[in-house]
Amino acid sequence: MAERYGRLYGRGGGAWAVAVTLVAGAATGGCSASEDAKPAGDPLATVRAAAEVLARAGTSRTSTSMEMATGGTRVTIRGEGGYDFRQRTGRLQVVLPKDAAGTSEHRPITELLAPGALYMKNRGAGVPADKWVRVDTTALDDGNLVTGGATDPAAAAELLRGAQRVTYVGEVELAGVRVGHYRGVADIAAAARVASPQMKGALTAAAKGFATDTVPFDAYLDAEGRLRKVRHQFSFANQERTVAVASTTLLYGFGTPVVVKLPARKDIYAGKVQA
């Protein structure tokens, strides 16, 4: 998986070359502070229903953060954009970290998320500036849970369908909104079996690619049962070592229009993507 991750984004020097770890951030907004989280009912049922509630909510803004630390190097990748939970499509601007010296800036990569596919523009590494790279997420070892540098928000929620051993931690405030904090582990294979049709292929692939099927998570849901924040802690094998990746997805601004136009075939790069 690490090799494929490097091929998609290219390997330079320093931090970006060695690491596949990501940092969890915290940035939300756009909601009233008067909302209160629901009293804790059945924590397991509440968390497992998160994906369905988001589909009813329709659209939202999203911020993503990924952190990976390996070999003494820590890398953080951040994204901003919007997502349509009915269509399972989204658009993100993903910002790559600076090189080790802190002087080399990378152009933001535009990512379009769609069922079974990831499209990337400004991919670099020999790809023309006006072309998109298309990746079949059902063929990725991780189902694009970490490869794209941002976990697909729908996949992040769908993973919670496989939640196990969930506990209600309590009520906290997140960007002025009272939310319920839930903690547990998600079973990727279990989530894949009950996933929505659009997400089933990617999650089925992910169930085969990680070092363990279980993914610890912290999920925060508002009074309407909408997922506001979720942090997953993934682990996968890399050269006989287990690498940990923390992925955080934040959702806010529900109802914000999100328009995603997938590129035409002529705009997709057909050549070899250089490392």
C-alpha positions in Angstrom: 0.0 0.0 0.0 2.8 2.4 0.8 4.4 1.9 -2.6 1.1 2.7 -4.3 0.6 5.8 -2.2 4.0 7.0 -3.3 3.3 6.4 -6.9 0.0 8.4 -6.8 1.6 11.5 -5.3 5.2 11.1 -6.2 8.2 10.8 -3.9 10.5 13.7 -3.3 13.0 14.1 -0.4 12.6 14.5 3.3 9.3 14.2 5.1 7.1 13.6 2.1 9.4 10.9 0.7 9.5 8.7 3.8 6.2 9.0 5.5 2.7 7.7 5.1 1.2 9.3 8.2 -1.3 11.9 8.7 -2.4 14.5 11.3 -5.8 15.0 12.6 -7.0 18.6 12.5 -10.0 20.5 14.0 -11.8 23.1 12.0 -15.6 23.4 11.7 -18.2 26.1 11.8 -21.5 27.4 10.5 -23.9 26.1 13.2 -25.9 27.5 16.1 -24.5 27.1 19.6 -28.0 26.6 20.9 -28.2 23.1 19.6 -27.9 20.3 22.2 -26.7 16.8 21.6 -29.2 14.0 22.0 -29.2 12.2 25.3 -27.3 8.9 25.0 -29.6 6.2 23.8 -28.2 3.0 22.4 -24.7 4.0 21.4 -24.2 1.2 19.0 -27.4 1.9 17.0 -26.8 5.6 17.0 -23.3 5.3 15.5 -24.3 2.7 13.0 -27.1 4.9 11.7 -24.7 7.8 11.0 -24.3 7.1 7.2 -28.1 7.0 6.7 -28.6 10.2 8.6 -26.0 12.0 6.4 -27.7 10.7 3.3 -30.9 12.3 4.5 -29.0 15.5 5.3 -27.8 15.7 1.7 -24.7 17.9 1.5 -22.1 19.5 3.7 -18.8 21.3 3.7 -15.9 19.2 4.9 -12.4 19.5 6.2 -10.0 16.6 6.3 -6.7 15.9 7.9 -4.4 12.9 7.7 -1.3 12.2 9.8 1.3 9.6 9.5 4.5 9.1 11.4 7.2 6.7 10.5 11.0 6.6 10.8 10.9 9.7 13.0 9.1 11.8 10.4 5.6 13.1 10.7 3.5 14.2 7.6 0.2 16.0 7.6 -2.1 16.3 4.6 -5.1 18.6 4.8 -8.2 19.0 2.6 -11.1 21.4 2.2 -14.2 21.1 0.1 -17.8 19.8 -0.1 -19.6 16.5 -0.3 -23.0 15.2 -1.5 -24.0 12.2 0.6 -26.9 11.3 -1.7 -24.8 11.1 -4.8 -21.6 10.0 -2.9 -19.6 12.6 -4.8 -17.4 15.3 -3.5 -14.7 17.8 -4.4 -11.6 18.5 -2.2 -8.5 20.7 -2.5 -5.7 18.7 -0.9 -2.6 20.5 0.4 0.5 18.4 0.6 3.2 19.1 3.2 6.4 21.0 2.6 9.6 19.1 2.0 11.9 18.5 5.0 13.7 21.8 4.6 10.3 23.6 4.7 11.0 25.5 1.5 9.4 23.5 -1.3 5.7 24.3 -1.7 3.5 21.8 -3.5 0.5 22.9 -5.6 -2.8 21.9 -4.1 -4.2 18.8 -5.7 -7.9 18.9 -6.8 -9.6 15.6 -6.0 -13.0 14.5 -7.2 -14.6 11.7 -5.2 -17.1 9.4 -6.9 -18.4 5.8 -6.3 -15.5 3.5 -7.3 -13.3 6.3 -8.5 -10.8 9.1 -7.5 -9.9 11.8 -9.9 -6.8 14.0 -9.3 -5.7 17.2 -11.0 -2.4 19.0 -10.5 -1.1 15.5 -9.9 2.4 16.5 -11.2 5.0 13.8 -11.9 4.7 14.1 -15.7 0.9 14.5 -15.9 -0.1 17.5 -18.1 -1.5 20.4 -16.1 -4.9 20.2 -17.9 -5.3 16.5 -17.4 -6.9 14.4 -14.7 -5.6 11.1 -13.3 -8.3 8.5 -12.6 -7.8 5.8 -10.0 -10.2 2.8 -9.5 -10.7 2.8 -5.8 -12.1 -0.7 -5.8 -8.6 -1.9 -7.0 -6.7 -0.1 -4.2 -5.5 -2.1 -1.3 -7.1 0.4 1.1 -10.2 1.3 -1.0 -9.0 4.9 -0.9 -9.4 5.2 2.9 -5.9 6.7 3.0 -4.4 6.6 -0.5 -5.9 9.9 -1.6 -4.6 11.8 1.4 -8.2 12.2 2.6 -10.7 9.6 3.6 -13.8 9.9 1.4 -16.4 11.4 3.8 -19.1 8.8 2.8 -16.6 6.0 3.4 -15.7 7.4 6.8 -19.4 7.3 7.7 -20.0 3.9 6.1 -17.2 2.4 8.2 -19.4 3.2 11.2 -21.9 0.6 10.0 -19.4 -1.9 11.2 -19.1 -0.4 14.6 -18.4 -2.7 17.5 -18.1 -2.2 21.3 -19.3 1.4 21.2 -19.4 3.5 24.4 -21.0 6.9 24.9 -18.2 9.1 26.4 -20.3 12.2 27.0 -21.4 15.5 25.6 -18.8 18.1 24.4 -18.8 21.3 22.5 -17.5 21.3 18.9 -17.2 24.7 17.2 -20.1 26.0 19.3 -22.3 23.0 18.8 -23.2 20.4 21.5 -22.3 17.0 20.3 -22.3 13.5 21.7 -18.9 11.8 21.8 -18.9 8.0 21.0 -15.9 5.7 21.0 -15.4 2.2 19.7 -13.9 0.1 16.9 -15.2 -0.5 13.4 -14.8 -3.8 11.6 -14.0 -3.0 8.0 -15.3 -6.4 6.7 -18.5 -6.1 8.7 -19.0 -2.6 7.3 -18.4 -3.8 3.7 -21.1 -6.4 4.1 -23.8 -3.9 4.9 -22.4 -0.9 3.0 -24.5 1.1 0.5 -24.0 -0.1 -3.1 -21.9 2.9 -4.0 -19.4 2.2 -1.2 -19.4 -1.6 -1.1 -16.6 -2.2 -3.7 -14.1 0.2 -2.0 -14.8 -1.1 1.5 -14.5 -4.7 0.3 -11.1 -3.9 -1.1 -10.1 -2.2 2.1 -11.1 -5.2 4.2 -8.2 -7.1 2.5 -5.5 -4.4 2.6 -5.0 -3.4 6.3 -2.9 -5.1 8.9 -6.1 -5.6 11.0 -9.8 -5.4 10.2 -10.6 -3.3 13.3 -10.3 0.4 13.2 -10.5 2.4 16.5 -12.6 5.6 16.1 -14.0 8.6 17.9 -17.3 9.9 16.5 -19.2 13.1 17.3 -22.8 13.4 16.4 -25.2 16.4 16.9 -28.7 16.5 18.1 -30.1 15.4 14.7 -27.8 12.4 14.6 -25.6 14.0 12.0 -21.9 13.0 12.1 -19.9 16.2 12.8 -16.5 14.7 13.3 -14.9 11.3 13.1 -11.3 10.2 13.7 -10.2 6.8 12.5 -6.9 5.2 13.4 -5.8 2.9 10.5 -2.8 0.5 10.5 -1.2 -1.4 7.6 1.9 -3.4 7.0 4.8 -1.8 5.3 8.1 -3.7 4.9 7.4 -5.9 7.9 6.4 -2.9 10.0 3.0 -1.7 11.0 2.4 1.9 10.0 -0.3 4.0 11.8 -2.4 6.6 10.0 -4.8 8.9 11.7 -7.6 10.3 9.6 -10.0 13.0 10.8 -13.1 14.1 8.8 -15.1 17.2 9.9 -18.6 18.0 8.5 -20.4 21.3 8.8 -22.5 23.8 6.7 -25.1 21.2 6.0 -27.3 22.0 3.0 -24.5 24.0 1.2 -24.8 23.3 -2.5 -22.2 20.9 -3.8 -21.7 20.5 -7.6 -19.3 17.9 -8.8 -18.7 17.5 -12.5 -16.6 14.5 -13.4 -14.1 15.0 -16.2 -14.8 13.8 -19.7 -12.8 10.9 -21.1 -10.7 13.1 -23.3 -9.5 15.0 -20.2 -8.2 11.9 -18.4 -4.5 11.2 -18.7 -3.9 7.9 -20.4 -0.1 7.8 -20.0 2.1 6.3 -17.3 2.1 8.2 -14.1 5.7 8.8 -13.1 6.9 8.2 -9.5 
